[in-house]
Amino acid sequence: MNVYTKTGDKGETSLFGGERVQKDDPRVWCYGTVDEANSLLGLVHAQIEYADLRSQVRSIQQKLFILAAELASDEKGLAKLKERITEEDIRFLENLIDEYTGNFGKVFSFSVPGETPVSALFHVARTVVRRAERHAVSAMRTAPLPELSLKYLNRLSDALFIMAKMEVWRGFIRRVGGKINELTGGKLTGTGEGEGMKNDFVLNAALCDRLCRAACEESAKIRRPVSIAVTDAGANLVFFFRMPGASLVSIGVAQNKAYTAVALQQPSGGIYSETQPGASLYGLNTADPRIVVFGGGFPLFTDGRLVGGLGVSGGSVEEDEQIAKAALNEFNRSIQ
């Protein structure tokens, strides 16, 4: 079959189902823009290095073919389609957004595109999807477009925004891990992503309780109530305790210290000097708001593997470190 048909030489085209429309019909603008977004995502797919993001991009591309087919169909054509956009497809995007947002926290500001080439392409694709959404709104005034098509476009632009941030965050953590390895003479076992997170060690309730008791006992000695947080190797919170009288702000800071210890795989205060203006890691704690660069957070290792993080907050830096070290010593005794 020839690629050219000559049936569009007079500025008309056929929708799936047989209806003839002008090539500047709102529906043509709509599915043509979806095709443009799909092509841009192909460029993303060809360049992205993270397997999970690459797989998700390909999955979205497949759904965009289905979406374009819906938008390119008249009423007869819609009835003939074997595949349609579903609520499950929209939930896939929502779950993706929630999962990735959980890595770097909620987004409260715009991002200036261009931090990395791939993230910039994600942003271009995002804006093209927004344009397709605007065309869909226009087309719906005169054509019965499927309601879920518009909903999918709306959710997709949000997902692409978050994927752009995730691509930047992944690269940032990798660079930081490499720099910290350099500063510590290569003593770390990973970069917070990969082998250090793949182990069967479990920070069970009994062990976490022992760490908490050790911290509370040390806290009582210096009369400084604190909050204590323990995470697993993926920086997921598995234990938390706030002593009576501990400040409210200590709740979040303790968890962030444990997160930092896991993400950087070293004590939270270990690279303070390197994050000061003019130093090699300046801006580290602003790139990810959960990164804390003062003492009180410690990674938990067993047999050279990262298994979790510990965070203590509520006192001075020195007091938090003293209390956290008491819990860390209990951890080391418990795993021997």
HELIX and SHEET records of a PDB file:
HELIX    1   1 PRO A   26  GLN A   47  1                                  22    
HELIX    2   2 ALA A   51  LEU A   71  1                                  21    
HELIX    3   3 GLU A   75  LYS A   80  1                                   6    
HELIX    4   4 GLU A   87  PHE A  104  1                                  18    
HELIX    5   5 PRO A  117  ALA A  139  1                                  23    
HELIX    6   6 GLU A  147  LEU A  183  1                                  37    
HELIX    7   7 GLU A  195  MET A  197  5                                   3    
HELIX    8   8 ALA A  205  ILE A  222  1                                  18    
HELIX    9   9 VAL A  249  LEU A  264  1                                  16    
HELIX   10  10 TYR A  272  THR A  275  5                                   4    
HELIX   11  11 LEU A  284  ALA A  287  1                                   4    
HELIX   12  12 VAL A  317  ILE A  335  1                                  19    
SHEET    1   A 2 GLU A  12  SER A  14  0                                        
SHEET    2   A 2 ARG A  20  GLN A  22 -1                                        
SHEET    1   B 4 LEU A 237  ARG A 242  0                                        
SHEET    2   B 4 SER A 227  ASP A 232 -1                                        
SHEET    3   B 4 ARG A 305  SER A 313 -1                                        
SHEET    4   B 4 GLY A 297  THR A 302 -1                                        
END                                                                             
